[in-house]
Amino acid sequence: MKQIPMTIKGAELLRAELEELKNVKRPQIIAAIAEAREHGDLKENAEYHAAREQQGFCEGRIQEIEAKLSQAQIIDVTKMKNSGRVVFGATVTVVNTATDEEITYRIVGDDEADLKHNLISINSPIARGLVGKEEDDTVQIKTPGGEVEFDIIKVAYL
């Protein structure tokens, strides 16, 4: 069984979504199915079919989250000694040498990735290029947009 790296915050978000699905959405869907059954003939009952489809999506997501949480390797970088090396969960500030643009990324698991909030997946080209490097290193990273050179100016374990 392959372990999935995840930050503490990522695991908490998945647990919260699981609770929501089990304790709020599932009972709502069951009530909607019961109400739709009361309308009679199930073959031509669009409300019933829509509720059953919703139930399928909900149950599938519950199973998916439970599987991810059971395989999760939760990593808390705040408890690690900051060696200046880029690791999973680290917050890395880099400068694009071509544009002098400074960007701060946090390297997280696939489910937590959100580029709008500068959370990049450990499996993204930029994260793969940064992991293992240290502060003051210059790295060449092959991205979908071409080759990009970054200077690592700060590594934090927040």
Secondary structure as UniProt FT lines:
FT   STRAND          4..7
FT   HELIX           8..20
FT   HELIX           21..25
FT   HELIX           26..37
FT   TURN            38..39
FT   TURN            43..44
FT   HELIX           46..71
FT   STRAND          72..75
FT   HELIX           77..79
FT   TURN            88..89
FT   STRAND          91..96
FT   TURN            97..100
FT   STRAND          101..108
FT   TURN            110..112
FT   HELIX           115..117
FT   STRAND          119..121
FT   TURN            122..123
FT   HELIX           125..130
FT   TURN            131..132
FT   TURN            135..136
FT   STRAND          138..143
FT   TURN            144..145
FT   STRAND          146..156
//
